[in-house]
Amino acid sequence: MDINFRRPAYHGVDAQLLAVQEIATPNIQTNEMQTAVNESIAGVIPKRLPEPIDFELNARLYRRKLLAERWTRRLSNVMYSLLALTVILAVVGFYVDHIYRGRALPYSYVGSVAIGGMSEAQVITALRQQESQLTIRFTDGGLATTVPVSKLGIEFNIQQLAAQITHHSFNPFYYLSVHHFTASPNFTGNQLSQFLNQYVNNTKTAPENAVIIKTKSGLAIKPELQGFQANIEYLSKNILSKTADFSNPTINVNTVSTNPQIYKSDLAEQLSKGNALLKNPITIKYRNTVITPSIQDKLDWLKITQVPGTTSDSLTFTSALVRAYVLAQANKFQHHISSSSAQLPGQTVSTYQGTVINNIDDVTNQIVQAMNSSTPAVVTFTASQQTYNALTTASQ
């Protein structure tokens, strides 16, 4: 694009010339005269006046034109350079493919084993040697066991892998990258299953449910514990995937957690109820003596059992445990006088007479009912004079 930076050329027009048309008198009527006048005027008056030029706009357009031409040249140079480089690399690729035909290309690896330039037989030998040294380290928390791969019955299909590596398809640029190959291992026989069954059974940890336990001051909850158990199917797949590159992997056996059936939150309401039961006031009276069982005494009466098929524990005060306490207290008030005794072979029959608490079972039942229903209770021992026999076996 040509840009004119000159000043605008304004052409002066003589007033007399511009007025030529007026010189022609209206009395002249011939065509020849009119034609002559028109030609004279056309020769003197310009067809149009030139427009003013915007110098700032033209300067910007010119700079853009120069910049576009400069980048066009640069891009052309880059494209020609890339084309030349591509041709050179392709020529080198043809040469590399020719000299490495039937061998592994440069920068080829199976795991950490460098096999670049090896023939198929050499690749097989190198991988067989690596296979004989492979081990798997099984971890279980802080425990670890290292097992040779040969004991697990894993087949790596090395011959098939070596053929794949050395019989590569043609690609002139294939040599420019690093090539990592992996095997396609599989299990033969049941060696792995036998090992995992034995190992997993020895290392699994069973889950523990949350339970309500007795303490010196009341009831508390022992939190649940998650269990861990290996998934044999998952382990098998993990072993195959991690040994495919002929490395010595470390595999965590405890990959699957087993959840408990009862959680601490499941027992929170029962814990609150149980501690409220322990605070239920119970009083035993005998004449002028008052006995108040302690929290520890009530804990001894309490039996905690897990209800099958639920997520709760059963808290009950049993008659047998309460009766043992009541009988121990009653014995403090019973006074026995031995009146006579008779000897039998290996045994002694003693006859006693004195004050005997005669409502032990009634007191026991009242306490059990009051504790299980969280109802305060005051129970009273009653006594009477009785005679009874006691049989004592002679010690051997």
C-alpha positions in Angstrom: 0.0 0.0 0.0 1.5 3.4 -1.1 1.0 6.2 1.4 1.4 9.9 0.4 2.9 12.0 3.1 3.1 15.2 1.0 1.1 18.2 1.8 -2.2 18.4 0.0 -1.9 20.0 -3.5 -4.6 22.6 -3.8 -4.7 24.1 -7.4 -5.7 27.8 -7.7 -8.4 28.7 -10.1 -8.4 32.2 -11.8 -11.6 34.0 -11.2 -11.7 35.0 -14.8 -11.4 31.4 -15.9 -14.1 30.3 -13.5 -16.3 33.0 -14.9 -15.8 32.0 -18.5 -19.3 30.5 -18.5 -20.6 33.9 -17.6 -18.8 35.5 -20.5 -20.9 33.4 -22.9 -23.9 35.6 -23.6 -27.3 34.1 -23.6 -27.7 35.4 -27.1 -25.4 32.8 -28.5 -27.6 29.9 -29.5 -25.4 27.7 -31.8 -24.2 24.3 -30.8 -20.7 25.0 -31.8 -20.5 27.9 -29.4 -21.9 25.9 -26.5 -19.5 23.0 -27.1 -16.5 25.4 -27.2 -17.5 27.0 -23.9 -17.9 23.6 -22.2 -14.5 22.3 -23.3 -12.8 25.5 -22.1 -14.4 25.2 -18.7 -13.5 21.5 -18.4 -9.9 22.2 -19.2 -9.6 24.8 -16.5 -11.7 23.6 -13.6 -10.5 20.4 -11.8 -12.9 17.4 -11.5 -12.7 17.3 -7.7 -10.8 19.0 -4.9 -8.3 16.7 -3.0 -9.2 15.7 0.6 -6.9 16.5 3.6 -4.5 13.6 4.7 -4.6 12.2 8.3 -0.8 11.9 9.0 -1.3 10.1 12.4 -3.6 7.4 11.0 -1.2 6.8 8.1 1.8 6.5 10.4 0.0 3.8 12.5 -0.9 1.9 9.4 2.6 2.1 8.1 4.1 0.8 11.4 1.6 -2.1 11.4 2.7 -3.0 7.9 6.3 -3.0 8.9 5.6 -5.1 12.0 3.6 -7.7 10.0 6.3 -8.0 7.4 8.9 -8.5 10.2 6.9 -11.3 11.9 6.1 -13.0 8.6 9.8 -13.3 7.9 10.5 -14.6 11.4 7.8 -17.2 11.2 9.0 -18.3 7.9 12.5 -18.8 9.2 11.2 -20.8 12.2 9.0 -23.1 9.9 11.9 -23.7 7.6 14.2 -24.6 10.6 11.6 -27.0 12.0 11.1 -28.6 8.7 14.9 -29.1 8.3 15.2 -30.5 11.8 12.3 -32.9 11.3 13.9 -34.2 8.1 17.3 -34.7 9.9 15.6 -36.5 12.8 13.7 -38.7 10.4 16.9 -39.6 8.6 18.5 -40.5 11.9 15.4 -42.5 12.9 15.7 -44.6 9.7 19.3 -45.3 10.5 18.6 -46.2 14.2 15.7 -48.5 13.1 18.0 -50.2 10.7 20.9 -50.9 13.1 18.5 -51.9 16.0 16.3 -54.2 14.0 15.6 -57.3 16.1 17.0 -55.6 19.3 15.6 -53.4 22.0 15.8 -49.7 21.1 18.0 -47.3 23.1 16.6 -46.1 26.5 14.4 -49.2 26.9 13.8 -50.5 30.5 11.8 -53.1 32.3 11.5 -51.7 35.7 15.1 -50.8 36.7 16.6 -53.2 34.2 18.2 -51.4 31.3 17.8 -53.5 28.1 18.6 -51.0 25.4 20.5 -52.7 22.5 19.9 -56.2 23.7 18.7 -59.0 21.5 15.7 -61.2 22.3 17.9 -63.9 23.9 19.8 -61.3 26.0 16.6 -59.7 27.2 15.2 -63.1 28.3 18.5 -63.8 30.2 18.5 -60.5 32.0 14.8 -60.8 33.0 15.2 -64.4 34.2 18.1 -63.2 36.4 16.0 -60.4 37.8 13.0 -62.7 38.4 15.1 -65.0 40.5 16.0 -62.1 42.9 12.5 -60.7 43.2 10.9 -60.6 46.7 7.7 -59.2 48.1 7.6 -57.5 51.5 4.3 -57.9 53.3 3.7 -55.4 56.2 1.1 -55.6 58.9 1.4 -52.6 61.3 4.9 -52.9 62.7 5.4 -56.5 61.5 7.0 -57.3 58.1 7.6 -60.6 56.2 9.7 -60.9 53.1 8.8 -63.7 50.7 10.6 -64.7 47.5 8.3 -64.4 44.4 9.3 -68.0 43.4 7.3 -69.3 46.4 4.1 -67.6 45.2 3.8 -69.4 41.8 3.9 -66.2 39.6 4.6 -66.6 35.9 5.9 -63.4 34.2 5.6 -64.6 30.5 9.2 -63.3 29.9 9.5 -64.8 26.4 6.4 -63.0 25.2 7.6 -59.7 26.7 11.1 -60.1 25.1 9.5 -60.6 21.7 7.4 -57.5 22.1 10.4 -55.4 23.1 12.7 -56.5 20.2 10.1 -56.7 17.4 8.9 -53.1 17.5 6.9 -51.5 14.7 8.7 -48.8 12.6 8.6 -45.3 13.7 11.4 -42.9 12.7 11.0 -40.9 15.9 10.6 -43.8 18.3 14.2 -43.6 19.5 13.7 -40.0 20.8 11.8 -41.2 24.0 12.4 -43.4 26.9 10.5 -46.7 26.8 9.3 -48.6 29.9 7.9 -52.1 29.5 6.0 -54.2 32.0 5.2 -57.9 32.0 1.8 -59.5 32.2 2.2 -61.8 35.2 -0.4 -64.4 36.3 -0.6 -67.1 38.9 0.0 -70.8 38.3 -1.3 -73.4 40.8 -2.6 -72.5 44.2 0.7 -71.6 45.9 -0.4 -68.0 46.4 -3.8 -68.9 47.8 -2.3 -71.3 50.3 0.2 -68.7 51.4 -2.3 -65.8 51.7 -4.8 -68.0 53.6 -2.2 -68.9 56.1 -0.6 -65.5 56.4 -3.9 -63.5 56.5 -5.4 -65.7 59.1 -2.4 -65.2 61.3 -2.4 -61.4 61.0 -6.0 -60.4 61.0 -7.4 -58.5 64.0 -11.0 -58.9 65.0 -13.1 -55.8 65.7 -14.2 -55.1 69.3 -17.6 -53.7 70.2 -18.0 -50.8 72.6 -19.1 -52.1 76.0 -20.2 -50.7 79.3 -17.8 -51.5 82.1 -17.7 -51.1 85.8 -15.3 -48.7 87.5 -14.7 -47.7 91.1 -17.0 -44.7 90.8 -19.7 -46.0 88.5 -20.2 -47.1 84.9 -18.1 -46.1 81.9 -17.9 -47.1 78.2 -14.9 -48.9 76.7 -14.8 -47.6 73.1 -15.0 -49.8 70.1 -12.0 -50.9 68.1 -11.8 -51.4 64.4 -10.6 -54.7 63.1 -8.3 -55.3 60.1 -8.5 -58.2 57.7 -6.8 -58.6 54.3 -8.9 -59.1 51.3 -7.3 -62.0 49.5 -8.7 -61.1 46.1 -7.5 -57.5 46.4 -4.1 -58.7 47.6 -3.8 -61.0 44.6 -4.4 -58.2 42.1 -2.1 -55.9 44.0 0.7 -58.4 43.8 0.3 -58.8 40.1 0.2 -55.1 39.4 3.2 -54.2 41.6 5.5 -57.0 40.3 4.8 -56.4 36.6 7.8 -54.1 36.4 10.1 -56.7 38.1 10.5 -54.5 41.2 10.6 -55.6 44.9 7.3 -54.1 46.1 6.1 -53.6 49.7 2.4 -54.5 50.2 0.3 -53.7 53.2 -1.7 -56.7 54.2 -4.2 -54.8 56.3 -6.1 -53.2 53.4 -9.6 -53.8 54.6 -11.1 -52.7 57.9 -13.8 -54.6 59.6 -16.2 -52.5 61.6 -17.6 -53.3 65.0 -21.4 -53.8 65.6 -21.7 -51.5 68.6 -20.2 -48.0 68.9 -19.7 -45.8 71.9 -22.6 -43.5 70.7 -24.9 -46.5 70.8 -24.4 -47.0 74.5 -24.5 -43.3 75.6 -28.2 -43.4 76.6 -27.8 -46.7 78.5 -24.7 -45.4 80.3 -26.7 -42.4 81.6 -29.5 -44.7 82.7 -27.2 -47.1 84.4 -25.4 -44.4 86.5 -28.8 -43.0 87.5 -29.8 -46.5 88.7 -26.7 -46.7 90.9 -27.7 -43.4 92.6 -31.1 -44.8 93.5 -31.3 -44.7 97.4 -31.8 -48.0 99.1 -32.0 -48.3 102.9 -32.0 -51.5 105.1 -33.2 -51.2 108.7 -33.0 -53.5 111.6 -34.1 -52.2 114.9 -32.0 -49.1 115.5 -29.4 -49.9 112.8 -29.6 -48.4 109.3 -27.6 -49.9 106.4 -27.1 -47.9 103.2 -25.5 -49.8 100.3 -22.6 -48.0 98.6 -22.1 -47.4 94.8 -19.6 -50.2 94.8 -22.1 -52.6 96.5 -24.7 -51.8 93.8 -22.1 -52.3 91.1 -21.6 -55.8 92.5 -25.3 -56.5 92.1 -25.4 -55.3 88.5 -25.1 -57.7 85.6 -24.1 -56.3 82.1 -24.9 -58.4 79.1 -25.0 -57.7 75.4 -28.4 -58.3 73.8 -28.0 -60.5 70.7 -29.0 -58.9 67.4 -29.0 -55.4 68.8 -26.6 -52.5 69.4 -27.4 -52.3 73.2 -26.4 -53.8 76.5 -28.7 -55.1 79.1 -28.3 -53.7 82.7 -30.1 -55.7 85.3 -29.8 -56.2 89.1 -30.1 -60.0 89.7 -31.6 -61.6 92.7 -28.7 -64.0 93.3 -26.2 -61.1 93.6 -28.4 -58.9 95.8 -29.3 -61.9 98.0 -25.6 -62.6 98.7 -25.3 -59.0 100.0 -28.5 -59.2 102.0 -27.5 -62.5 103.6 -24.1 -61.0 104.5 -25.8 -58.1 106.3 -28.3 -60.4 108.0 -25.6 -62.5 109.4 -24.4 -59.5 111.4 -27.6 -59.6 113.4 -28.1 -63.3 113.9 -26.9 -64.8 117.1 -26.6 -68.5 117.4 -26.2 -70.7 120.5 -25.1 -74.2 119.9 -27.2 -76.5 122.0 -25.9 -79.9 121.0 -24.0 -81.8 118.3 -23.9 -85.4 117.0 -21.1 -87.1 115.2 -21.7 -89.1 112.1 -19.0 -90.8 110.0 -17.1 -87.9 108.5 -19.7 -85.4 109.5 -20.9 -83.3 112.4 -24.6 -82.3 112.9 -24.9 -79.2 115.1 -28.2 -77.9 116.5 -28.5 -74.1 116.9 -31.0 -71.9 118.6 -31.1 -68.1 118.6 -32.2 -65.0 116.7 -32.6 -65.5 113.0 -33.5 -63.0 110.2 -36.5 -64.6 108.7 -37.3 -62.3 105.7 -34.1 -62.5 103.7 -35.9 -63.4 100.4 -38.5 -60.7 100.8 -35.9 -58.0 101.4 -33.9 -59.3 98.4 -36.9 -59.1 96.1 -37.9 -55.6 97.3 -34.3 -54.3 96.6 -34.1 -55.9 93.2 -37.5 -54.5 92.1 -36.6 -51.0 93.5 -33.2 -51.0 91.7 -34.5 -52.2 88.3 -37.3 -49.6 88.4 -35.1 -46.8 89.9 -37.5 -46.4 92.8 -36.2 -45.4 96.3 -36.9 -48.1 98.9 -36.6 -48.6 102.6 -36.7 -52.3 103.7 -36.7 -53.8 107.2 -35.2 -57.0 108.5 -37.5 -59.0 110.8 -36.2 -61.6 113.2 -37.5 -64.5 115.3 -36.2 -67.2 117.7 -35.6 -70.4 115.8 -33.9 -73.7 116.2 -32.2 -75.3 113.2 -29.5 -78.0 112.3 -26.3 -77.4 110.4 -24.3 -80.2 108.8 -20.5 -79.8 108.8 -18.3 -82.1 106.8 -15.0 -83.1 108.5 -11.9 -81.9 106.6 -9.8 -84.5 104.9 
